[in-house]
């Protein structure tokens, strides 16, 4: 999924969570549907951040020149121990 449509879905999920959960919020309650929409929006936001990182670190839209690297290495949470990224 391209990143821009995903960002649109994220905005819509949080907007829906705000609209659905507002009535419960004013009464001091958290509705299950508002919470579910918030969690869905958070999961989509995490995915959008990961895709943004992939665009930067895997597909070359960045400062470093690591285009030949496989996506697992730049997307890994551990630092590289060898190769051009560790220099």
PyMOL commands that place a pseudoatom at each C-alpha (Angstrom):
pseudoatom trace, name=CA, resn=UNK, resi=1, chain=A, elem=C, hetatm=0, pos=[0.000, 0.000, 0.000]
pseudoatom trace, name=CA, resn=UNK, resi=2, chain=A, elem=C, hetatm=0, pos=[1.434, 3.402, -0.906]
pseudoatom trace, name=CA, resn=UNK, resi=3, chain=A, elem=C, hetatm=0, pos=[2.058, 5.694, 2.017]
pseudoatom trace, name=CA, resn=UNK, resi=4, chain=A, elem=C, hetatm=0, pos=[-0.223, 8.618, 1.138]
pseudoatom trace, name=CA, resn=UNK, resi=5, chain=A, elem=C, hetatm=0, pos=[-3.460, 6.569, 1.054]
pseudoatom trace, name=CA, resn=UNK, resi=6, chain=A, elem=C, hetatm=0, pos=[-2.363, 4.965, 4.316]
pseudoatom trace, name=CA, resn=UNK, resi=7, chain=A, elem=C, hetatm=0, pos=[-1.918, 8.398, 5.891]
pseudoatom trace, name=CA, resn=UNK, resi=8, chain=A, elem=C, hetatm=0, pos=[-5.426, 9.290, 4.718]
pseudoatom trace, name=CA, resn=UNK, resi=9, chain=A, elem=C, hetatm=0, pos=[-6.822, 6.153, 6.396]
pseudoatom trace, name=CA, resn=UNK, resi=10, chain=A, elem=C, hetatm=0, pos=[-4.942, 7.069, 9.576]
pseudoatom trace, name=CA, resn=UNK, resi=11, chain=A, elem=C, hetatm=0, pos=[-6.562, 10.502, 9.628]
pseudoatom trace, name=CA, resn=UNK, resi=12, chain=A, elem=C, hetatm=0, pos=[-9.989, 8.996, 8.972]
pseudoatom trace, name=CA, resn=UNK, resi=13, chain=A, elem=C, hetatm=0, pos=[-9.527, 6.408, 11.740]
pseudoatom trace, name=CA, resn=UNK, resi=14, chain=A, elem=C, hetatm=0, pos=[-8.633, 9.079, 14.299]
pseudoatom trace, name=CA, resn=UNK, resi=15, chain=A, elem=C, hetatm=0, pos=[-11.461, 11.330, 13.088]
pseudoatom trace, name=CA, resn=UNK, resi=16, chain=A, elem=C, hetatm=0, pos=[-13.926, 8.455, 13.438]
pseudoatom trace, name=CA, resn=UNK, resi=17, chain=A, elem=C, hetatm=0, pos=[-12.545, 7.668, 16.910]
pseudoatom trace, name=CA, resn=UNK, resi=18, chain=A, elem=C, hetatm=0, pos=[-13.050, 11.289, 17.946]
pseudoatom trace, name=CA, resn=UNK, resi=19, chain=A, elem=C, hetatm=0, pos=[-16.591, 11.414, 16.584]
pseudoatom trace, name=CA, resn=UNK, resi=20, chain=A, elem=C, hetatm=0, pos=[-17.628, 8.046, 18.005]
pseudoatom trace, name=CA, resn=UNK, resi=21, chain=A, elem=C, hetatm=0, pos=[-15.950, 8.514, 21.359]
pseudoatom trace, name=CA, resn=UNK, resi=22, chain=A, elem=C, hetatm=0, pos=[-16.881, 12.140, 22.023]
pseudoatom trace, name=CA, resn=UNK, resi=23, chain=A, elem=C, hetatm=0, pos=[-20.201, 11.416, 23.688]
pseudoatom trace, name=CA, resn=UNK, resi=24, chain=A, elem=C, hetatm=0, pos=[-18.603, 8.953, 26.098]
pseudoatom trace, name=CA, resn=UNK, resi=25, chain=A, elem=C, hetatm=0, pos=[-15.756, 11.384, 26.725]
pseudoatom trace, name=CA, resn=UNK, resi=26, chain=A, elem=C, hetatm=0, pos=[-18.116, 14.147, 27.833]
pseudoatom trace, name=CA, resn=UNK, resi=27, chain=A, elem=C, hetatm=0, pos=[-19.749, 11.700, 30.260]
pseudoatom trace, name=CA, resn=UNK, resi=28, chain=A, elem=C, hetatm=0, pos=[-16.448, 10.396, 31.594]
pseudoatom trace, name=CA, resn=UNK, resi=29, chain=A, elem=C, hetatm=0, pos=[-16.695, 6.983, 29.900]
pseudoatom trace, name=CA, resn=UNK, resi=30, chain=A, elem=C, hetatm=0, pos=[-14.560, 5.296, 27.273]
pseudoatom trace, name=CA, resn=UNK, resi=31, chain=A, elem=C, hetatm=0, pos=[-16.593, 3.485, 24.648]
pseudoatom trace, name=CA, resn=UNK, resi=32, chain=A, elem=C, hetatm=0, pos=[-15.260, 0.234, 23.260]
pseudoatom trace, name=CA, resn=UNK, resi=33, chain=A, elem=C, hetatm=0, pos=[-15.813, 1.377, 19.673]
pseudoatom trace, name=CA, resn=UNK, resi=34, chain=A, elem=C, hetatm=0, pos=[-13.909, 4.625, 20.245]
pseudoatom trace, name=CA, resn=UNK, resi=35, chain=A, elem=C, hetatm=0, pos=[-11.072, 2.716, 21.888]
pseudoatom trace, name=CA, resn=UNK, resi=36, chain=A, elem=C, hetatm=0, pos=[-10.995, 0.190, 19.041]
pseudoatom trace, name=CA, resn=UNK, resi=37, chain=A, elem=C, hetatm=0, pos=[-10.825, 2.954, 16.428]
pseudoatom trace, name=CA, resn=UNK, resi=38, chain=A, elem=C, hetatm=0, pos=[-8.031, 4.641, 18.381]
pseudoatom trace, name=CA, resn=UNK, resi=39, chain=A, elem=C, hetatm=0, pos=[-6.058, 1.386, 18.528]
pseudoatom trace, name=CA, resn=UNK, resi=40, chain=A, elem=C, hetatm=0, pos=[-6.618, 0.819, 14.804]
pseudoatom trace, name=CA, resn=UNK, resi=41, chain=A, elem=C, hetatm=0, pos=[-5.401, 4.353, 14.102]
pseudoatom trace, name=CA, resn=UNK, resi=42, chain=A, elem=C, hetatm=0, pos=[-2.329, 3.756, 16.258]
pseudoatom trace, name=CA, resn=UNK, resi=43, chain=A, elem=C, hetatm=0, pos=[-1.532, 0.507, 14.425]
pseudoatom trace, name=CA, resn=UNK, resi=44, chain=A, elem=C, hetatm=0, pos=[-1.926, 2.259, 11.074]
pseudoatom trace, name=CA, resn=UNK, resi=45, chain=A, elem=C, hetatm=0, pos=[0.251, 5.137, 12.294]
pseudoatom trace, name=CA, resn=UNK, resi=46, chain=A, elem=C, hetatm=0, pos=[2.979, 2.662, 13.245]
pseudoatom trace, name=CA, resn=UNK, resi=47, chain=A, elem=C, hetatm=0, pos=[2.728, 1.071, 9.797]
pseudoatom trace, name=CA, resn=UNK, resi=48, chain=A, elem=C, hetatm=0, pos=[2.944, 4.501, 8.161]
pseudoatom trace, name=CA, resn=UNK, resi=49, chain=A, elem=C, hetatm=0, pos=[6.090, 5.279, 10.137]
pseudoatom trace, name=CA, resn=UNK, resi=50, chain=A, elem=C, hetatm=0, pos=[7.618, 1.973, 9.110]
pseudoatom trace, name=CA, resn=UNK, resi=51, chain=A, elem=C, hetatm=0, pos=[6.765, 2.648, 5.459]
pseudoatom trace, name=CA, resn=UNK, resi=52, chain=A, elem=C, hetatm=0, pos=[8.291, 6.116, 5.757]
pseudoatom trace, name=CA, resn=UNK, resi=53, chain=A, elem=C, hetatm=0, pos=[11.456, 4.545, 7.115]
pseudoatom trace, name=CA, resn=UNK, resi=54, chain=A, elem=C, hetatm=0, pos=[11.464, 2.056, 4.260]
pseudoatom trace, name=CA, resn=UNK, resi=55, chain=A, elem=C, hetatm=0, pos=[11.144, 4.906, 1.763]
pseudoatom trace, name=CA, resn=UNK, resi=56, chain=A, elem=C, hetatm=0, pos=[14.087, 6.664, 3.351]
pseudoatom trace, name=CA, resn=UNK, resi=57, chain=A, elem=C, hetatm=0, pos=[16.396, 3.768, 4.140]
pseudoatom trace, name=CA, resn=UNK, resi=58, chain=A, elem=C, hetatm=0, pos=[15.503, 1.209, 1.474]
pseudoatom trace, name=CA, resn=UNK, resi=59, chain=A, elem=C, hetatm=0, pos=[14.421, 3.107, -1.603]
pseudoatom trace, name=CA, resn=UNK, resi=60, chain=A, elem=C, hetatm=0, pos=[17.049, 5.815, -1.530]
pseudoatom trace, name=CA, resn=UNK, resi=61, chain=A, elem=C, hetatm=0, pos=[15.075, 8.939, -0.645]
pseudoatom trace, name=CA, resn=UNK, resi=62, chain=A, elem=C, hetatm=0, pos=[17.677, 9.872, 1.973]
pseudoatom trace, name=CA, resn=UNK, resi=63, chain=A, elem=C, hetatm=0, pos=[21.129, 11.286, 2.591]
pseudoatom trace, name=CA, resn=UNK, resi=64, chain=A, elem=C, hetatm=0, pos=[23.068, 7.993, 2.809]
pseudoatom trace, name=CA, resn=UNK, resi=65, chain=A, elem=C, hetatm=0, pos=[23.611, 5.913, -0.311]
pseudoatom trace, name=CA, resn=UNK, resi=66, chain=A, elem=C, hetatm=0, pos=[22.505, 2.412, 0.717]
pseudoatom trace, name=CA, resn=UNK, resi=67, chain=A, elem=C, hetatm=0, pos=[20.310, 1.615, -2.266]
pseudoatom trace, name=CA, resn=UNK, resi=68, chain=A, elem=C, hetatm=0, pos=[21.975, -1.779, -2.792]
pseudoatom trace, name=CA, resn=UNK, resi=69, chain=A, elem=C, hetatm=0, pos=[21.152, -2.910, 0.783]
pseudoatom trace, name=CA, resn=UNK, resi=70, chain=A, elem=C, hetatm=0, pos=[18.303, -5.362, 1.304]
pseudoatom trace, name=CA, resn=UNK, resi=71, chain=A, elem=C, hetatm=0, pos=[15.315, -4.007, 3.208]
pseudoatom trace, name=CA, resn=UNK, resi=72, chain=A, elem=C, hetatm=0, pos=[15.824, -6.269, 6.247]
pseudoatom trace, name=CA, resn=UNK, resi=73, chain=A, elem=C, hetatm=0, pos=[19.099, -4.602, 7.190]
pseudoatom trace, name=CA, resn=UNK, resi=74, chain=A, elem=C, hetatm=0, pos=[18.025, -0.924, 7.128]
pseudoatom trace, name=CA, resn=UNK, resi=75, chain=A, elem=C, hetatm=0, pos=[14.691, -1.789, 8.761]
pseudoatom trace, name=CA, resn=UNK, resi=76, chain=A, elem=C, hetatm=0, pos=[16.363, -3.800, 11.546]
pseudoatom trace, name=CA, resn=UNK, resi=77, chain=A, elem=C, hetatm=0, pos=[16.263, -2.251, 15.040]
pseudoatom trace, name=CA, resn=UNK, resi=78, chain=A, elem=C, hetatm=0, pos=[19.819, -3.442, 15.723]
pseudoatom trace, name=CA, resn=UNK, resi=79, chain=A, elem=C, hetatm=0, pos=[22.787, -1.505, 14.345]
pseudoatom trace, name=CA, resn=UNK, resi=80, chain=A, elem=C, hetatm=0, pos=[24.829, -3.122, 11.568]
pseudoatom trace, name=CA, resn=UNK, resi=81, chain=A, elem=C, hetatm=0, pos=[28.122, -4.712, 12.593]
pseudoatom trace, name=CA, resn=UNK, resi=82, chain=A, elem=C, hetatm=0, pos=[29.780, -4.566, 9.179]
pseudoatom trace, name=CA, resn=UNK, resi=83, chain=A, elem=C, hetatm=0, pos=[29.407, -3.033, 5.748]
pseudoatom trace, name=CA, resn=UNK, resi=84, chain=A, elem=C, hetatm=0, pos=[28.966, 0.522, 4.462]
pseudoatom trace, name=CA, resn=UNK, resi=85, chain=A, elem=C, hetatm=0, pos=[26.394, 1.520, 7.110]
pseudoatom trace, name=CA, resn=UNK, resi=86, chain=A, elem=C, hetatm=0, pos=[28.807, 0.919, 9.996]
pseudoatom trace, name=CA, resn=UNK, resi=87, chain=A, elem=C, hetatm=0, pos=[31.634, 2.998, 8.534]
for i in range(1, 87): cmd.bond("trace and resi %d" % i, "trace and resi %d" % (i + 1))
show_as sticks, trace
zoom trace
